[in-house]
Amino acid sequence: MITVTSVKPLTNYYLELGFSNNEIRCFDVKPYLEKGIFTELKDESYFKQVALQLGSITWKNGQDFSPETLYIKSVAV
């Protein structure tokens, strides 16, 4: 199973993600910003508070993505 090993918030609601297979990929969060709990991520200062947790990413109010989703929906850098 691939896990997230690093995360860096970028401009325009992108995340640069490092994975356990040594790939660096870019994930676009914009398609999720109008969906339920993810609407809080529209606040850029909150979006930038993303953190690693248990092989994936999360924000303090519980927003998260599975590492599989992050990998499949991201593009190689």
N, CA, C and O atoms as a GROMACS GRO file, in nm:
protein
  308
    1MET      N    1   0.084  -0.118   0.000
    1MET     CA    2   0.000   0.000   0.000
    1MET      C    3   0.089   0.125   0.000
    1MET      O    4   0.183   0.135   0.078
    2ILE      N    5   0.057   0.217  -0.087
    2ILE     CA    6   0.130   0.343  -0.096
    2ILE      C    7   0.077   0.439   0.010
    2ILE      O    8  -0.044   0.450   0.030
    3THR      N    9   0.168   0.508   0.078
    3THR     CA   10   0.129   0.607   0.177
    3THR      C   11   0.190   0.742   0.142
    3THR      O   12   0.284   0.751   0.063
    4VAL      N   13   0.134   0.844   0.201
    4VAL     CA   14   0.185   0.980   0.182
    4VAL      C   15   0.297   1.004   0.285
    4VAL      O   16   0.279   0.978   0.404
    5THR      N   17   0.410   1.053   0.237
    5THR     CA   18   0.524   1.077   0.326
    5THR      C   19   0.556   1.225   0.343
    5THR      O   20   0.629   1.263   0.435
    6SER      N   21   0.500   1.309   0.256
    6SER     CA   22   0.519   1.454   0.270
    6SER      C   23   0.405   1.526   0.201
    6SER      O   24   0.344   1.475   0.107
    7VAL      N   25   0.377   1.646   0.252
    7VAL     CA   26   0.273   1.729   0.191
    7VAL      C   27   0.315   1.875   0.199
    7VAL      O   28   0.368   1.921   0.300
    8LYS      N   29   0.291   1.946   0.088
    8LYS     CA   30   0.321   2.090   0.082
    8LYS      C   31   0.205   2.158   0.011
    8LYS      O   32   0.179   2.129  -0.106
    9PRO      N   33   0.136   2.249   0.080
    9PRO     CA   34   0.028   2.323   0.012
    9PRO      C   35   0.087   2.421  -0.089
    9PRO      O   36   0.185   2.489  -0.062
   10LEU      N   37   0.026   2.426  -0.205
   10LEU     CA   38   0.067   2.517  -0.311
   10LEU      C   39  -0.045   2.617  -0.337
   10LEU      O   40  -0.150   2.611  -0.275
   11THR      N   41  -0.022   2.708  -0.428
   11THR     CA   42  -0.126   2.805  -0.464
   11THR      C   43  -0.238   2.737  -0.541
   11THR      O   44  -0.221   2.627  -0.595
   12ASN      N   45  -0.352   2.803  -0.546
   12ASN     CA   46  -0.467   2.760  -0.624
   12ASN      C   47  -0.521   2.623  -0.581
   12ASN      O   48  -0.572   2.547  -0.664
   13TYR      N   49  -0.508   2.591  -0.453
   13TYR     CA   50  -0.564   2.469  -0.394
   13TYR      C   51  -0.503   2.340  -0.448
   13TYR      O   52  -0.572   2.239  -0.465
   14TYR      N   53  -0.374   2.345  -0.474
   14TYR     CA   54  -0.300   2.224  -0.509
   14TYR      C   55  -0.216   2.180  -0.390
   14TYR      O   56  -0.175   2.262  -0.307
   15LEU      N   57  -0.190   2.050  -0.384
   15LEU     CA   58  -0.100   1.994  -0.284
   15LEU      C   59   0.010   1.918  -0.355
   15LEU      O   60  -0.016   1.838  -0.445
   16GLU      N   61   0.133   1.942  -0.314
   16GLU     CA   62   0.245   1.861  -0.361
   16GLU      C   63   0.262   1.749  -0.260
   16GLU      O   64   0.283   1.775  -0.141
   17LEU      N   65   0.255   1.625  -0.307
   17LEU     CA   66   0.258   1.510  -0.219
   17LEU      C   67   0.376   1.420  -0.251
   17LEU      O   68   0.404   1.392  -0.368
   18GLY      N   69   0.444   1.375  -0.148
   18GLY     CA   70   0.546   1.272  -0.162
   18GLY      C   71   0.486   1.140  -0.119
   18GLY      O   72   0.412   1.134  -0.020
   19PHE      N   73   0.516   1.034  -0.193
   19PHE     CA   74   0.461   0.903  -0.162
   19PHE      C   75   0.572   0.804  -0.125
   19PHE      O   76   0.689   0.826  -0.156
   20SER      N   77   0.532   0.697  -0.060
   20SER     CA   78   0.628   0.598  -0.012
   20SER      C   79   0.702   0.525  -0.123
   20SER      O   80   0.801   0.457  -0.097
   21ASN      N   81   0.656   0.538  -0.246
   21ASN     CA   82   0.727   0.478  -0.360
   21ASN      C   83   0.824   0.578  -0.423
   21ASN      O   84   0.873   0.557  -0.534
   22ASN      N   85   0.852   0.688  -0.352
   22ASN     CA   86   0.944   0.795  -0.391
   22ASN      C   87   0.894   0.884  -0.503
   22ASN      O   88   0.972   0.961  -0.560
   23GLU      N   89   0.766   0.875  -0.538
   23GLU     CA   90   0.709   0.965  -0.639
   23GLU      C   91   0.665   1.095  -0.573
   23GLU      O   92   0.623   1.097  -0.458
   24ILE      N   93   0.676   1.203  -0.648
   24ILE     CA   94   0.622   1.333  -0.610
   24ILE      C   95   0.508   1.360  -0.707
   24ILE      O   96   0.525   1.354  -0.828
   25ARG      N   97   0.390   1.390  -0.651
   25ARG     CA   98   0.271   1.408  -0.735
   25ARG      C   99   0.196   1.533  -0.689
   25ARG      O  100   0.214   1.579  -0.576
   26CYS      N  101   0.112   1.588  -0.776
   26CYS     CA  102   0.036   1.708  -0.747
   26CYS      C  103  -0.114   1.673  -0.748
   26CYS      O  104  -0.164   1.614  -0.844
   27PHE      N  105  -0.182   1.711  -0.641
   27PHE     CA  106  -0.325   1.681  -0.624
   27PHE      C  107  -0.404   1.811  -0.622
   27PHE      O  108  -0.371   1.903  -0.547
   28ASP      N  109  -0.507   1.819  -0.704
   28ASP     CA  110  -0.593   1.936  -0.714
   28ASP      C  111  -0.713   1.919  -0.621
   28ASP      O  112  -0.794   1.829  -0.641
   29VAL      N  113  -0.725   2.003  -0.522
   29VAL     CA  114  -0.834   1.995  -0.424
   29VAL      C  115  -0.959   2.070  -0.473
   29VAL      O  116  -1.067   2.049  -0.418
   30LYS      N  117  -0.946   2.155  -0.574
   30LYS     CA  118  -1.058   2.238  -0.619
   30LYS      C  119  -1.188   2.161  -0.646
   30LYS      O  120  -1.294   2.211  -0.609
   31PRO      N  121  -1.185   2.043  -0.707
   31PRO     CA  122  -1.312   1.972  -0.733
   31PRO      C  123  -1.389   1.933  -0.607
   31PRO      O  124  -1.507   1.899  -0.615
   32TYR      N  125  -1.326   1.938  -0.492
   32TYR     CA  126  -1.390   1.897  -0.367
   32TYR      C  127  -1.438   2.015  -0.283
   32TYR      O  128  -1.507   1.994  -0.183
   33LEU      N  129  -1.404   2.138  -0.321
   33LEU     CA  130  -1.430   2.256  -0.238
   33LEU      C  131  -1.578   2.290  -0.219
   33LEU      O  132  -1.611   2.369  -0.131
   34GLU      N  133  -1.665   2.233  -0.298
   34GLU     CA  134  -1.809   2.259  -0.285
   34GLU      C  135  -1.883   2.142  -0.222
   34GLU      O  136  -2.006   2.139  -0.222
   35LYS      N  137  -1.810   2.047  -0.168
   35LYS     CA  138  -1.870   1.924  -0.116
   35LYS      C  139  -1.858   1.915   0.036
   35LYS      O  140  -1.748   1.900   0.089
   36GLY      N  141  -1.970   1.924   0.105
   36GLY     CA  142  -1.978   1.899   0.249
   36GLY      C  143  -1.870   1.966   0.332
   36GLY      O  144  -1.849   2.087   0.324
   37ILE      N  145  -1.802   1.884   0.410
   37ILE     CA  146  -1.702   1.934   0.505
   37ILE      C  147  -1.583   2.000   0.435
   37ILE      O  148  -1.511   2.078   0.496
   38PHE      N  149  -1.562   1.968   0.307
   38PHE     CA  150  -1.448   2.024   0.235
   38PHE      C  151  -1.465   2.173   0.203
   38PHE      O  152  -1.367   2.238   0.165
   39THR      N  153  -1.586   2.229   0.218
   39THR     CA  154  -1.606   2.372   0.189
   39THR      C  155  -1.519   2.460   0.279
   39THR      O  156  -1.483   2.571   0.240
   40GLU      N  157  -1.485   2.412   0.398
   40GLU     CA  158  -1.397   2.488   0.488
   40GLU      C  159  -1.259   2.511   0.427
   40GLU      O  160  -1.189   2.605   0.465
   41LEU      N  161  -1.219   2.426   0.334
   41LEU     CA  162  -1.087   2.438   0.274
   41LEU      C  163  -1.076   2.558   0.181
   41LEU      O  164  -0.966   2.593   0.138
   42LYS      N  165  -1.188   2.622   0.149
   42LYS     CA  166  -1.184   2.744   0.067
   42LYS      C  167  -1.107   2.856   0.138
   42LYS      O  168  -1.050   2.943   0.072
   43ASP      N  169  -1.105   2.853   0.269
   43ASP     CA  170  -1.026   2.950   0.346
   43ASP      C  171  -0.879   2.911   0.327
   43ASP      O  172  -0.834   2.810   0.382
   44GLU      N  173  -0.806   2.991   0.250
   44GLU     CA  174  -0.668   2.956   0.215
   44GLU      C  175  -0.578   2.936   0.336
   44GLU      O  176  -0.492   2.848   0.335
   45SER      N  177  -0.597   3.017   0.439
   45SER     CA  178  -0.512   2.999   0.557
   45SER      C  179  -0.539   2.866   0.624
   45SER      O  180  -0.447   2.803   0.676
   46TYR      N  181  -0.665   2.822   0.624
   46TYR     CA  182  -0.699   2.690   0.678
   46TYR      C  183  -0.646   2.580   0.586
   46TYR      O  184  -0.592   2.480   0.634
   47PHE      N  185  -0.662   2.596   0.456
   47PHE     CA  186  -0.612   2.499   0.358
   47PHE      C  187  -0.463   2.471   0.381
   47PHE      O  188  -0.419   2.357   0.372
   48LYS      N  189  -0.387   2.575   0.410
   48LYS     CA  190  -0.242   2.562   0.428
   48LYS      C  191  -0.205   2.490   0.557
   48LYS      O  192  -0.087   2.460   0.578
   49GLN      N  193  -0.301   2.462   0.644
   49GLN     CA  194  -0.274   2.391   0.769
   49GLN      C  195  -0.278   2.239   0.753
   49GLN      O  196  -0.282   2.167   0.852
   50VAL      N  197  -0.276   2.191   0.631
   50VAL     CA  198  -0.277   2.047   0.604
   50VAL      C  199  -0.158   1.981   0.675
   50VAL      O  200  -0.050   2.039   0.685
   51ALA      N  201  -0.181   1.859   0.723
   51ALA     CA  202  -0.076   1.787   0.797
   51ALA      C  203  -0.079   1.638   0.761
   51ALA      O  204  -0.180   1.584   0.717
   52LEU      N  205   0.035   1.576   0.780
   52LEU     CA  206   0.044   1.430   0.764
   52LEU      C  207  -0.017   1.362   0.884
   52LEU      O  208  -0.003   1.408   0.998
   53GLN      N  209  -0.086   1.251   0.859
   53GLN     CA  210  -0.138   1.170   0.968
   53GLN      C  211  -0.164   1.028   0.917
   53GLN      O  212  -0.238   1.009   0.820
   54LEU      N  213  -0.104   0.932   0.981
   54LEU     CA  214  -0.128   0.790   0.953
   54LEU      C  215  -0.115   0.756   0.804
   54LEU      O  216  -0.199   0.683   0.750
   55GLY      N  217  -0.013   0.807   0.739
   55GLY     CA  218   0.012   0.774   0.600
   55GLY      C  219  -0.073   0.848   0.500
   55GLY      O  220  -0.074   0.813   0.382
   56SER      N  221  -0.144   0.950   0.544
   56SER     CA  222  -0.225   1.031   0.454
   56SER      C  223  -0.219   1.176   0.501
   56SER      O  224  -0.126   1.216   0.570
   57ILE      N  225  -0.320   1.256   0.464
   57ILE     CA  226  -0.324   1.396   0.503
   57ILE      C  227  -0.456   1.426   0.573
   57ILE      O  228  -0.556   1.356   0.554
   58THR      N  229  -0.454   1.532   0.653
   58THR     CA  230  -0.575   1.572   0.725
   58THR      C  231  -0.566   1.720   0.761
   58THR      O  232  -0.459   1.781   0.757
   59TRP      N  233  -0.681   1.775   0.797
   59TRP     CA  234  -0.689   1.910   0.852
   59TRP      C  235  -0.753   1.897   0.990
   59TRP      O  236  -0.814   1.795   1.021
   60LYS      N  237  -0.740   2.001   1.073
   60LYS     CA  238  -0.782   1.991   1.214
   60LYS      C  239  -0.932   1.967   1.235
   60LYS      O  240  -0.970   1.916   1.340
   61ASN      N  241  -1.016   2.001   1.138
   61ASN     CA  242  -1.160   1.978   1.154
   61ASN      C  243  -1.208   1.846   1.093
   61ASN      O  244  -1.328   1.824   1.078
   62GLY      N  245  -1.113   1.759   1.059
   62GLY     CA  246  -1.148   1.625   1.015
   62GLY      C  247  -1.150   1.598   0.866
   62GLY      O  248  -1.174   1.485   0.825
   63GLN      N  249  -1.125   1.699   0.785
   63GLN     CA  250  -1.118   1.673   0.642
   63GLN      C  251  -0.996   1.584   0.615
   63GLN      O  252  -0.889   1.605   0.671
   64ASP      N  253  -1.015   1.486   0.529
   64ASP     CA  254  -0.904   1.401   0.491
   64ASP      C  255  -0.932   1.332   0.358
   64ASP      O  256  -1.045   1.333   0.308
   65PHE      N  257  -0.829   1.275   0.302
   65PHE     CA  258  -0.839   1.197   0.180
   65PHE      C  259  -0.762   1.068   0.204
   65PHE      O  260  -0.663   1.067   0.276
   66SER      N  261  -0.809   0.960   0.143
   66SER     CA  262  -0.735   0.835   0.154
   66SER      C  263  -0.608   0.845   0.069
   66SER      O  264  -0.607   0.917  -0.031
   67PRO      N  265  -0.502   0.776   0.108
   67PRO     CA  266  -0.381   0.780   0.026
   67PRO      C  267  -0.405   0.726  -0.115
   67PRO      O  268  -0.341   0.770  -0.210
   68GLU      N  269  -0.497   0.632  -0.128
   68GLU     CA  270  -0.527   0.578  -0.261
   68GLU      C  271  -0.590   0.684  -0.351
   68GLU      O  272  -0.552   0.698  -0.468
   69THR      N  273  -0.685   0.760  -0.297
   69THR     CA  274  -0.747   0.868  -0.374
   69THR      C  275  -0.644   0.971  -0.413
   69THR      O  276  -0.640   1.015  -0.528
   70LEU      N  277  -0.560   1.010  -0.319
   70LEU     CA  278  -0.457   1.110  -0.346
   70LEU      C  279  -0.365   1.063  -0.458
   70LEU      O  280  -0.327   1.142  -0.545
   71TYR      N  281  -0.328   0.937  -0.457
   71TYR     CA  282  -0.237   0.886  -0.559
   71TYR      C  283  -0.305   0.876  -0.695
   71TYR      O  284  -0.251   0.922  -0.796
   72ILE      N  285  -0.423   0.817  -0.699
   72ILE     CA  286  -0.492   0.794  -0.825
   72ILE      C  287  -0.535   0.925  -0.891
   72ILE      O  288  -0.529   0.937  -1.014
   73LYS      N  289  -0.578   1.021  -0.813
   73LYS     CA  290  -0.630   1.148  -0.867
   73LYS      C  291  -0.522   1.255  -0.884
   73LYS      O  292  -0.553   1.366  -0.926
   74SER      N  293  -0.399   1.223  -0.853
   74SER     CA  294  -0.291   1.321  -0.867
   74SER      C  295  -0.213   1.294  -0.995
   74SER      O  296  -0.228   1.190  -1.059
   75VAL      N  297  -0.129   1.391  -1.031
   75VAL     CA  298  -0.044   1.376  -1.150
   75VAL      C  299   0.101   1.387  -1.109
   75VAL      O  300   0.136   1.459  -1.015
   76ALA      N  301   0.186   1.315  -1.179
   76ALA     CA  302   0.329   1.317  -1.151
   76ALA      C  303   0.386   1.456  -1.178
   76ALA      O  304   0.345   1.524  -1.272
   77VAL      N  305   0.480   1.495  -1.096
   77VAL     CA  306   0.545   1.625  -1.112
   77VAL      C  307   0.672   1.606  -1.194
   77VAL      O  308   0.743   1.703  -1.220
   0.00000   0.00000   0.00000
